[in-house]
Amino acid sequence: GPGGGGGATSVIPATRRLRRGCCGTACFALPRNGRFSPLLYAAPALCYNVHNNLWYVAVARLDPVTIAVVTQSKVVFAALFSVLLLRRRLGVVRWLAICGLVLGLVVLNLPAPRRTSAEVGDATDARSLHLVAAARHDWVVGMFAMFGLCVLSGFAGVLTELLLKDRSVPSSLWVRNLQMSAFSLPIAISAVVITDGRRIWHSGFWVGCDGWLLATVSLGALGGILTSIALKYADALLKSFAVGCSIALSAALSSTLITALPPPPAHALHGAVVVVAATAVYHRAGSGGGSGGGGGGG
């Protein structure tokens, strides 16, 4: 869990072994006679499980602003793996749109600057608190975890898109989701036993389970289904742009509908405009017969 320092740190060397095993699985299950081996479904399942555990490592060691900024690099890795695995050709315009999306999301997630006199007067105390927090949260380990989960997210998303669009096997979207979950469940159970086995033995498996947990799990499951639909009928990059637009829309609606929240800062509005503009440019580059639509993946 996020609170345990030793358990979280032990995830880092395990991640290296799991990543090597993931790459080995992908190489072993490459297409044979025009068809993918079912073992290839283990690769994205393994990546997503490691990705979720690395989130706990990063959240326990980094501040929210750093996480919000660094996590936008997922879009870049998704684009790189789309070129490498799907042989998707991205022109200069689309690469500029991707960079614009990342820049807009970074600006959108930056907090509002605070210039109050009380904070200026307590600059020394704030600096000492910052140094204490930096010593407690291992910044290097947190950044390593963020980099790893961003790479795994891009790789797993593109590989999942490749598998879902494979027409050599006549199976539905739901069957392929079940195939992936068949590999995910043993990996997730093993991770729970390794990290929290002693606590489960003493307190029971359902300790801490309540309505909020069930709602979180349900939302996560629904999000996974919607993600697989987006990957099958669109692609990993379009999904990233859709997520960017949803973040901008959520920021606008939350400040409009929830009156208790302060109005968004000016730079957040600028970031939202950049996100929408980058999305429009990316779509226009593709609809104009550009360079991103073909080239592998199905």
ROMI-115264 format. One record per residue (C-alpha): chain; residue number from 1; z, x, y. Coordinates in pm, 1 decimal. Layout:
N
NODE chain resi       zz       xx       yy
NODE     A  NUM        Z        X        Y
...
//
This chain:
298
NODE chain resi       zz       xx       yy
NODE     A    1      0.0      0.0      0.0
NODE     A    2    -13.6    103.2    364.2
NODE     A    3    349.6    178.9    388.9
NODE     A    4    377.8    436.3    115.8
NODE     A    5    291.0    778.7    235.0
NODE     A    6    269.6    952.4   -101.3
NODE     A    7     68.4    681.7   -270.6
NODE     A    8   -177.9    665.0     15.7
NODE     A    9   -225.1   1039.6     26.6
NODE     A   10   -294.4   1051.5   -345.1
NODE     A   11   -595.1    827.2   -285.1
NODE     A   12   -782.1   1108.9   -109.3
NODE     A   13   -831.9   1347.2   -405.6
NODE     A   14   -889.7   1045.9   -629.4
NODE     A   15  -1162.9    934.5   -390.5
NODE     A   16  -1350.1   1260.1   -440.9
NODE     A   17  -1344.9   1218.3   -817.8
NODE     A   18  -1444.0    853.3   -794.5
NODE     A   19  -1730.6    934.0   -558.3
NODE     A   20  -1863.7   1197.4   -798.8
NODE     A   21  -1831.1    948.6  -1082.6
NODE     A   22  -2011.9    687.3   -875.0
NODE     A   23  -2303.6    920.1   -810.0
NODE     A   24  -2313.5   1013.0  -1177.0
NODE     A   25  -2322.8    646.8  -1275.7
NODE     A   26  -2605.4    579.6  -1031.7
NODE     A   27  -2809.5    871.1  -1168.5
NODE     A   28  -2745.3    768.3  -1528.7
NODE     A   29  -2853.8    408.8  -1460.6
NODE     A   30  -3176.8    476.4  -1272.1
NODE     A   31  -3470.0    243.8  -1349.5
NODE     A   32  -3615.8    284.1  -1698.3
NODE     A   33  -3945.9    115.9  -1774.7
NODE     A   34  -3930.8    -62.2  -1441.9
NODE     A   35  -3588.3   -217.2  -1505.5
NODE     A   36  -3241.1   -123.6  -1386.2
NODE     A   37  -2965.9    -57.0  -1634.8
NODE     A   38  -2670.4   -298.6  -1607.1
NODE     A   39  -2447.5      7.3  -1567.3
NODE     A   40  -2581.5     45.9  -1215.0
NODE     A   41  -2368.1   -252.4  -1109.9
NODE     A   42  -2065.6    -29.9  -1164.5
NODE     A   43  -2167.2    191.9   -871.7
NODE     A   44  -2132.9    -62.9   -586.1
NODE     A   45  -1827.5   -213.3   -758.1
NODE     A   46  -1660.0    127.4   -761.8
NODE     A   47  -1763.3    198.0   -402.3
NODE     A   48  -1624.2   -129.9   -270.4
NODE     A   49  -1293.7    -82.2   -451.9
NODE     A   50  -1249.8    269.7   -315.9
NODE     A   51  -1363.1    143.3     26.1
NODE     A   52  -1089.5   -122.2     31.1
NODE     A   53   -819.7    128.9    -66.2
NODE     A   54   -934.6    374.1    199.8
NODE     A   55   -883.9    100.5    457.8
NODE     A   56   -509.8    109.5    382.5
NODE     A   57   -506.3    486.8    423.9
NODE     A   58   -686.2    468.6    759.2
NODE     A   59   -480.3    180.1    899.5
NODE     A   60   -155.9    360.8    814.0
NODE     A   61   -260.4    675.6   1002.9
NODE     A   62   -489.7    580.7   1291.5
NODE     A   63   -454.2    363.9   1597.9
NODE     A   64   -658.6     41.5   1620.6
NODE     A   65   -893.1    176.3   1889.2
NODE     A   66   -995.5    477.6   1679.8
NODE     A   67  -1054.0    253.8   1379.4
NODE     A   68  -1258.7      5.7   1583.6
NODE     A   69  -1477.7    282.5   1724.3
NODE     A   70  -1529.8    492.7   1410.5
NODE     A   71  -1601.8    194.7   1185.3
NODE     A   72  -1918.5    119.7   1382.4
NODE     A   73  -2078.1    423.0   1214.7
NODE     A   74  -2125.9    198.3    909.6
NODE     A   75  -2446.1     75.9   1072.7
NODE     A   76  -2586.5    428.8   1094.0
NODE     A   77  -2505.1    505.4    730.4
NODE     A   78  -2660.8    174.7    622.3
NODE     A   79  -2978.5    275.7    804.0
NODE     A   80  -2979.7    623.2    647.5
NODE     A   81  -2932.9    489.5    294.9
NODE     A   82  -3199.7    225.3    357.1
NODE     A   83  -3443.0    507.3    426.9
NODE     A   84  -3326.7    719.6    132.0
NODE     A   85  -3283.7    454.1   -138.2
NODE     A   86  -3522.5    178.2    -32.4
NODE     A   87  -3784.3    403.3    130.2
NODE     A   88  -3768.2    172.4    429.4
NODE     A   89  -3959.1    308.6    725.8
NODE     A   90  -3773.6    269.0   1053.0
NODE     A   91  -3970.1    346.8   1364.7
NODE     A   92  -3838.1    499.9   1683.8
NODE     A   93  -3779.8    157.9   1841.2
NODE     A   94  -3564.8     39.8   1553.5
NODE     A   95  -3360.0    360.3   1551.3
NODE     A   96  -3299.8    312.9   1923.7
NODE     A   97  -3194.3    -46.7   1855.9
NODE     A   98  -2950.3     73.0   1587.4
NODE     A   99  -2801.6    328.6   1827.2
NODE     A  100  -2778.6     55.7   2091.9
NODE     A  101  -2593.3   -170.4   1849.4
NODE     A  102  -2341.3    102.5   1768.7
NODE     A  103  -2291.8    182.8   2137.6
NODE     A  104  -2249.6   -183.8   2228.5
NODE     A  105  -1992.6   -241.4   1954.0
NODE     A  106  -1796.8     67.0   2055.9
NODE     A  107  -1785.3    -46.4   2419.3
NODE     A  108  -1699.6   -400.7   2311.9
NODE     A  109  -1400.9   -283.4   2106.4
NODE     A  110  -1253.0    -52.7   2369.3
NODE     A  111   -925.8   -185.1   2512.9
NODE     A  112   -887.4   -278.9   2877.4
NODE     A  113   -764.9      9.3   3097.7
NODE     A  114   -407.2    -19.7   3215.8
NODE     A  115   -317.8    113.4   3558.2
NODE     A  116     22.5    -44.0   3625.5
NODE     A  117    279.7    152.0   3819.1
NODE     A  118    537.3    117.3   3543.2
NODE     A  119    308.1    288.8   3296.6
NODE     A  120    228.4    565.2   3546.4
NODE     A  121    599.9    622.9   3597.9
NODE     A  122    660.0    640.7   3224.1
NODE     A  123    374.1    881.9   3159.9
NODE     A  124    606.9   1144.0   3017.8
NODE     A  125    767.7    898.2   2776.1
NODE     A  126    429.1    761.1   2671.1
NODE     A  127    302.9   1112.7   2605.2
NODE     A  128    604.1   1197.8   2392.6
NODE     A  129    565.3    873.1   2199.3
NODE     A  130    198.4    951.2   2145.0
NODE     A  131    284.3   1295.2   2008.1
NODE     A  132    544.2   1146.1   1774.7
NODE     A  133    294.2    886.6   1650.8
NODE     A  134     28.9   1153.5   1600.7
NODE     A  135    273.2   1361.2   1394.8
NODE     A  136    370.9   1062.7   1182.1
NODE     A  137     18.5    939.5   1117.6
NODE     A  138   -184.4   1221.1    974.5
NODE     A  139   -492.3   1200.8   1194.9
NODE     A  140   -703.4   1427.2    979.2
NODE     A  141   -638.8   1228.2    662.6
NODE     A  142   -703.0    903.2    849.5
NODE     A  143  -1035.0   1025.1    985.5
NODE     A  144  -1133.8   1152.3    642.3
NODE     A  145  -1058.5    807.5    501.8
NODE     A  146  -1260.5    639.3    777.9
NODE     A  147  -1556.9    868.0    718.2
NODE     A  148  -1539.9    806.4    345.0
NODE     A  149  -1521.0    429.0    373.6
NODE     A  150  -1809.9    420.7    624.0
NODE     A  151  -2029.8    625.9    387.6
NODE     A  152  -1929.8    414.3     89.2
NODE     A  153  -1991.5     92.7    281.2
NODE     A  154  -2344.3    196.1    376.6
NODE     A  155  -2426.6    322.3     27.2
NODE     A  156  -2279.8     20.5   -153.7
NODE     A  157  -2447.4   -229.9     78.8
NODE     A  158  -2793.1    -80.2     35.0
NODE     A  159  -2749.5    -34.2   -339.7
NODE     A  160  -2632.7   -395.1   -373.1
NODE     A  161  -2938.7   -508.0   -180.1
NODE     A  162  -3157.2   -307.6   -418.3
NODE     A  163  -2995.4   -469.9   -723.0
NODE     A  164  -2999.4   -823.2   -584.9
NODE     A  165  -3369.5   -797.5   -500.7
NODE     A  166  -3466.6   -653.8   -838.6
NODE     A  167  -3711.1   -905.2   -987.5
NODE     A  168  -3748.2   -734.5  -1324.3
NODE     A  169  -3438.1   -918.3  -1453.8
NODE     A  170  -3462.3  -1301.3  -1432.7
NODE     A  171  -3098.5  -1369.6  -1339.5
NODE     A  172  -2960.6  -1570.8  -1051.2
NODE     A  173  -2756.3  -1447.6   -757.4
NODE     A  174  -2437.7  -1587.2   -913.1
NODE     A  175  -2494.9  -1407.6  -1243.5
NODE     A  176  -2542.0  -1077.3  -1064.0
NODE     A  177  -2224.8  -1135.1   -863.9
NODE     A  178  -2040.2  -1195.6  -1190.7
NODE     A  179  -2188.2   -877.3  -1334.9
NODE     A  180  -2059.1   -680.2  -1038.9
NODE     A  181  -1717.0   -843.8  -1055.8
NODE     A  182  -1697.9   -757.4  -1426.4
NODE     A  183  -1692.5   -390.8  -1319.8
NODE     A  184  -1475.2   -450.1  -1010.6
NODE     A  185  -1187.7   -626.2  -1184.1
NODE     A  186  -1084.6   -344.1  -1424.4
NODE     A  187  -1109.6    -89.7  -1142.5
NODE     A  188   -894.5   -303.4   -910.7
NODE     A  189   -634.0   -370.1  -1181.7
NODE     A  190   -613.3      2.0  -1259.5
NODE     A  191   -560.0     82.7   -890.9
NODE     A  192   -280.6   -177.2   -867.5
NODE     A  193   -105.8    -39.6  -1175.5
NODE     A  194   -130.7    319.7  -1050.1
NODE     A  195    -10.4    252.8   -694.0
NODE     A  196    236.5    -37.5   -738.5
NODE     A  197    307.4    -44.7  -1111.8
NODE     A  198    678.3     26.4  -1074.5
NODE     A  199    724.3   -239.9   -806.7
NODE     A  200    537.7   -497.3  -1016.9
NODE     A  201    752.7   -408.7  -1319.3
NODE     A  202   1076.0   -475.5  -1126.8
NODE     A  203    971.2   -766.4   -901.4
NODE     A  204    691.9   -937.8  -1093.4
NODE     A  205    319.9   -959.7  -1030.0
NODE     A  206    337.8  -1254.3   -788.6
NODE     A  207    595.9  -1104.0   -553.0
NODE     A  208    500.5  -1170.6   -190.2
NODE     A  209    236.8  -1427.1   -284.9
NODE     A  210    225.0  -1717.0    -36.7
NODE     A  211    -20.0  -1948.0    135.2
NODE     A  212   -136.1  -1684.0    381.5
NODE     A  213   -221.5  -1446.9     97.2
NODE     A  214   -418.8  -1716.7    -83.8
NODE     A  215   -604.8  -1800.7    237.3
NODE     A  216   -686.6  -1431.3    291.4
NODE     A  217   -814.9  -1393.6    -64.4
NODE     A  218  -1022.2  -1711.2    -33.8
NODE     A  219  -1178.3  -1595.8    292.4
NODE     A  220  -1253.8  -1257.7    137.6
NODE     A  221  -1421.3  -1421.0   -162.2
NODE     A  222  -1627.4  -1648.9     61.7
NODE     A  223  -1725.4  -1350.2    275.2
NODE     A  224  -1838.7  -1162.7    -35.4
NODE     A  225  -2059.9  -1452.8   -142.8
NODE     A  226  -2213.1  -1482.4    203.5
NODE     A  227  -2269.9  -1106.9    211.9
NODE     A  228  -2456.7  -1114.7   -119.2
NODE     A  229  -2673.3  -1401.5      9.2
NODE     A  230  -2750.6  -1205.0    325.3
NODE     A  231  -2839.1   -893.3    125.5
NODE     A  232  -3066.8  -1085.8   -109.8
NODE     A  233  -3261.1  -1286.0    147.7
NODE     A  234  -3240.8  -1040.0    440.6
NODE     A  235  -3125.5   -676.9    420.5
NODE     A  236  -2828.2   -453.4    490.5
NODE     A  237  -2939.2   -368.4    843.3
NODE     A  238  -2997.9   -729.4    945.3
NODE     A  239  -2651.4   -805.7    809.0
NODE     A  240  -2508.4   -533.3   1033.2
NODE     A  241  -2680.9   -682.8   1336.5
NODE     A  242  -2554.2  -1028.4   1241.4
NODE     A  243  -2199.4   -892.5   1217.1
NODE     A  244  -2239.7   -730.8   1559.0
NODE     A  245  -2353.5  -1057.8   1714.6
NODE     A  246  -2064.1  -1241.0   1547.7
NODE     A  247  -1815.9   -992.5   1697.8
NODE     A  248  -1963.8  -1046.3   2043.2
NODE     A  249  -1961.8  -1424.3   1997.0
NODE     A  250  -1602.3  -1420.7   1868.3
NODE     A  251  -1488.6  -1220.8   2171.6
NODE     A  252  -1659.4  -1466.6   2407.7
NODE     A  253  -1527.5  -1778.6   2232.1
NODE     A  254  -1172.6  -1648.6   2192.5
NODE     A  255  -1140.4  -1576.1   2563.6
NODE     A  256  -1295.6  -1914.0   2649.2
NODE     A  257  -1119.9  -2144.3   2402.3
NODE     A  258   -780.4  -1972.0   2383.4
NODE     A  259   -644.7  -1995.6   2735.0
NODE     A  260   -335.8  -1787.1   2652.9
NODE     A  261   -553.5  -1478.4   2612.2
NODE     A  262   -638.5  -1269.4   2919.5
NODE     A  263  -1002.1  -1269.2   3032.2
NODE     A  264  -1214.6   -998.9   2869.5
NODE     A  265  -1264.0   -677.4   3068.4
NODE     A  266  -1596.5   -608.2   3233.9
NODE     A  267  -1693.4   -337.6   2987.0
NODE     A  268  -1652.9   -585.1   2698.1
NODE     A  269  -1910.7   -812.1   2858.4
NODE     A  270  -2142.3   -514.7   2904.3
NODE     A  271  -2096.7   -422.5   2537.0
NODE     A  272  -2178.5   -778.0   2427.7
NODE     A  273  -2496.4   -770.9   2636.5
NODE     A  274  -2599.6   -439.6   2477.0
NODE     A  275  -2536.2   -582.9   2127.2
NODE     A  276  -2751.4   -889.5   2194.2
NODE     A  277  -3026.1   -680.2   2355.2
NODE     A  278  -3029.5   -431.8   2064.6
NODE     A  279  -3053.2   -720.0   1816.9
NODE     A  280  -3346.7   -870.6   2006.0
NODE     A  281  -3525.3   -534.1   2020.3
NODE     A  282  -3472.3   -473.9   1647.5
NODE     A  283  -3604.9   -818.8   1559.8
NODE     A  284  -3901.8   -786.5   1790.7
NODE     A  285  -3990.6   -445.9   1645.4
NODE     A  286  -3997.5   -600.3   1297.4
NODE     A  287  -4182.5   -919.2   1386.9
NODE     A  288  -4445.7   -716.3   1563.8
NODE     A  289  -4559.8   -573.3   1230.1
NODE     A  290  -4343.8   -269.5   1282.5
NODE     A  291  -4203.7    -30.0   1041.6
NODE     A  292  -3894.8   -172.5    884.6
NODE     A  293  -3998.4   -454.5    665.8
NODE     A  294  -4158.1   -295.9    366.1
NODE     A  295  -4103.7     -1.7    151.0
NODE     A  296  -3887.7    -55.8   -147.7
NODE     A  297  -3593.7   -270.7   -229.8
NODE     A  298  -3757.0   -531.4   -438.4
//
